[in-house]
């Protein structure tokens, strides 16, 4: 919890109103506060609003208070944004990043094939509407999903590559065609990719989200119940600053998606001719330290090596190779992710997460 949020809660405690707080978020210099009024009477709500605004102006003058007064029981939690499950899909994992250029899509592709190697049935939804890259990484550019009948209804059949089932907006747009859509149109396209597809039986559906936080992220959590999220970052401060925002989004009361951990990509550079050397060109242990600060698991680090880039460019994810330093790295990270997911599911009600019953390939 941030120091500003603690200070704001302290103000509520001074007024004896902390038990009536339903939600509090800090964005920049704004404090967004949802309070429950103990009385439905208008004059009581106005009195509560006036007391809060005067006290916050006196004690936290550098911050603007955005207040919402609700009439409800203080024990009632805000409704979470949860979508209906996808038939046959056990666990839906969102792969996110605070900013672009940190290798999120490359990590997603390699996590998918590693899960497959561990014995799981895997699908991958490329939800990066404006910059789809999974068709390139799986060497299926130019492919188009076919229609299949499921219980008399036409559904899209995902493209399969290396055993992973794929859907991407990239299958429906030419390589040189820019996707210039406003938020509602992009969200509608994403809804079709999710709901009009026949994924079959999957242990894992990985969702490659766009960088940052925005409409697509909200659409995903509204459309499907995300079991957990993985954040990808590089070690430098400019990337880590956005990690906090990404984690904060998933931790919002209305979303409440467990963050399974952070992956540090491009952790160090290893030249091909000097495989034992490590050069920390973007800084050392930045994401690892951030994970400790945010009290979430650190899943592991991935080096900046030429073979990962080459493998992505030719459409064959590097983790498909056996017994290489890169594939071993991804195996450890994927096992850590699955173990984190199992722990989260054991500590959460079954209605909030689907339990993993088979741990193929994990020990």
N, C-alpha and C positions, 0 to 999 in steps of 0.2 A: 504494500500500500504506500502511495506517495506521501511525502511530508505535508503537501497542501491538503490532500484528502483527510489526513489525520487531524490537521488543524481545523478543517471545516467540521469534522465530526466532534471535535472538542468544543466548538461553539454550540453545537446542538446539545451536548452534554451539560454545558453551563445553563442552558435554558430548560433542561429537563425534558428535551424533545427527542432524544436519540432513538427511543423505541418507536417513534412515529415515522422515522425515516424509512423510505422504501427503496430508494436508489440514489446513488451519488456518483457523478463522473466529473473529472477535471479535464478540460480541453483548452490548452493555452492559458489564457487569463480568465476563462469562464468556468464557473462552478455550476453544474446542472444538477439540481436537487429536486427529487420527488418526495413530497411529504403527504402523509395521510392525516386528514382532519378528524378529530375525535367526535365532531358534530357535523351534521349535514347543513346546519344553519349558515346562511350567507355571512352574517355578522361575525360568527366564530371563525370562519375561514379568512375573512378580511383581517381580523385581529391577529391570527397566526401569521399571515403574510406580512403584515406591518412589523410585527416583532422580529421576524427573521431578517427582513431587509435592513432594518435599522441596526441590528446587532452585527450583521455581516459587513455593512458599510463602516461601522466603527472599528471592528477587529481585523477585517481583511480588506482594507481600502483599495488594494491593488488588483482586486479580483471582482468581476461582475457576476452577480448571482442571477441565474435563470431558474425561476421557481415554478413548480407545478404542484398545485394542491389537489389531492384526490380525496374522495369520500369513500372510505372503505375500512375494513378491519386491519389493524397494523400487522396481524399475523399473516395476512395474505401476501404472497410474493407476486411480483409482476409476471404476467403471462410470458412464457418463453416463446420465441419464434421457432416452431418446430414443424417440419414437413412430414408428409406421409412416407413410409418406407418404400423402397423400390423392391418389388417382388423378387425373391431369390437372392438378393444382395445382403450379405451378413453385416459387413462393416464398411463404412464410407469414411475415407481419410482425406481431409483437405490438406494440400501442400501449398503453403503460402510464403510470401516474402514481403518485407516492409517496403522494398524498393526493387526496381528492375536491375538486370545485369548481374545478379548474384548467382546465377546458374540453377534457378529453381526448377525449370523444365528438364534440365539434364539430370538433376537429382531425382525428380519424379520418375523419369523413364527408367533409371537404373534401380530405383526402389521396386518398381513394378516387375522387372525381369528377375530381380533377386527373390522377391516373394514367390514368383513362379518356380524358380529353381528350388525353393524350400518346400515345394509341394502344394502350394495354394492355387486356387483358381482366381485369376486377376483380371480386372478391367481397368481402363484408364479413360477418364473424361477430360478432354482438353478444354477447359473453361476459359482459357485466355482468348476471349473473343477477338480482340484487336491485334494479337500477335501469336497466332497458333503455330507451334513448332513441333508438336508430336508427330505429325505425318512425315516430316523430314527425319526425325530421330529414329523412326521405326521403318524407314524406307518404303513408305506407302503413299508418297505424293502422287496425286492424280487419281487415286482410287476413289470410288464412290460406294457408299453403303447401298445394299439391295433391300427391297421390301420383302417381308415375310408375313404370313398370316399366323396370328396367335389368338386362338379362341374366336376366330372370325374377324379379327381386327388387324389392319395393316400396321406393321411395326418396322422400324429400321433395324437392320442386322448390322451390328458393329463390324468394322474391319478387324481381321485377326492377323497379328504379326508376331512371330516368335512365341505364339501361344497366348499373347496378351490381347484382349478385346479392346478396340479403340473407337472412340467417336470424337470428332473435332469439327469445328466450323471450317477448318482448312479443307475438308473434303467437299465443301459446297461452294468454294470460292476459288477463282483462278489464282495462280501463284503471284501474279503481279497486280491482283485486284485488292485495293485497300478496303477494309471494312469500316465504313464511316456511318456509324449508327449512334443514335441517342440511347440513353440508358434503358428506357422501356422496351425499345426494339431489341437491344442486345439481350435483355432479360428474357424476352419472349423466345428468342432463338435458343437460349440456354435451356428454357423449359422444354422445348421440343426435343432437344438432344437427350434430356433426362427422361421425360415421360413417354415419348414416342419411340423409344428404343426397346429392343428385346435383349436384355443383358444375359438372360439365363441364370444359372446358378453361379454365384461368385462368393468367394471368401472375403475378397477385398475389392472395392472400387476406389481407386485413387483419383482425386480431382485436382488437376493442375490449375490453380487459381491465377488470375492476373496479379501483378504486383500491386502493393498498396492496399487500401481499403475503399470500398465503394459499392455501387449498385450490384455488381456481379456477386460480390461476397454475400450481400444481404439476400439476393435471389437464391443463392445456393442453400443458405440456412433456412430459408422459407420453404424451399422445395423439398428438401430431404433432411432427415435427422442425421447430422454429421456425428460420427462416433468420436472422432478426435482430430486434432490438427497438428501438423508439423511445420515449424518455421525454419526457413533456409536463410542463412546470412553469410556474409564474408566478415573477416575479423575487424575491418576498419571502422572507426567511429561513425562515419557518415551513414553506414549501413546499419550499425547497431542502434542508432538513434531511432530508426524506423521500426526496429524489431519491437521496441516497447509498445508502439502504436498497434502493431499487428497482434501482439499478445493481448493488449488491452481490449481490442475489438472482440476477440473470442471470449474474453472473460466478462464482457458486459452482461448484466443480469438478464437482459432480454434474449441474449444469444446463448451464453453458458455452454460453450463447447470446450471440453478438456484439451489443453495443449499438451500433447504427448512428449514434446521436446524440441530442441533446437539442433540443427545440423550446421556445422561450420564448413562451408565450401571455400575452395581456394585457400586453405589454411596455410599452406606453405608451398614453395616452388621447388621441384626436384628435377634437375636437368636429366635428359635421357642418358647422357654419357657419365653422369655422376649420381647414380641411383640412391646412394647412401647419404647424400647431402640434402639439407633442408634450409631454404632461405625464406624467412618470414617477411615477405615484401609488403604485405598488407597489415602487419602487426601480428602479435602472438596471443592466442587464447582469448581473443575478444569475445567471441560468441560463448565460449565456455564460462567466462566470468559473468557474462550477462545472464546465462541460464541460472547460475548460482544466485545472482541478485534477485531474479524473478521467481526463484524457487520452483523451477521446472527442470526436468531431466535434460542433461546434455547427451545427445545420441551419438556424437562422434564427429570426426573431422575428415575432410576429403582433400587431398593435395591438388595443386595446380600442376597437372602433368599433360604432356602433349597427347598421349594416347587417348585420354578421355575426349578431348576436342576432336581428334581424328575419327574416333568411333562414332560420335554424334553426327559428324558431317557425312559419313558414309551410310548412316542409317542402321547401325548395329550397336546398341548400347554396350559400353565397356564392361559392364557387370556380367554380360553373357560369357565372357572368357572365364576359363577355369584356372584357379590357383595362381592368379596374378595379384600383385599388391593392391591394385584398384578393386578387383572383385572381392578380395578378402576384406578390404575396408568397408565395402558396401554390405557384405554379409553381416559384419559386426553391427553396423548402424541399423540395418533392417531388423536384426534380432533384438536390439535394444528398443526399437520402435514397437515391435510386437509385444515384448515384455512389459513396456510401459502401458500399452493398450490393455493387456490382460489385467494389470494392477488397477487401472482406472475402472474397468468394467466390473471388477470384483467389489469395488467400493462405491459403485453407483447403482441406483435402482434399475431393474431390467427394462423399464419403460424408457429410460434415457439413453441406453446404449445396448447394443446387441452383444451378447456374450460369445467369446470364441470358445468353441467346444473341442476343436481339433488343433493341436499345435504341431502340424507337420513340419518336420525338418528342424524343430527347435529343441534344445536340450537345456 
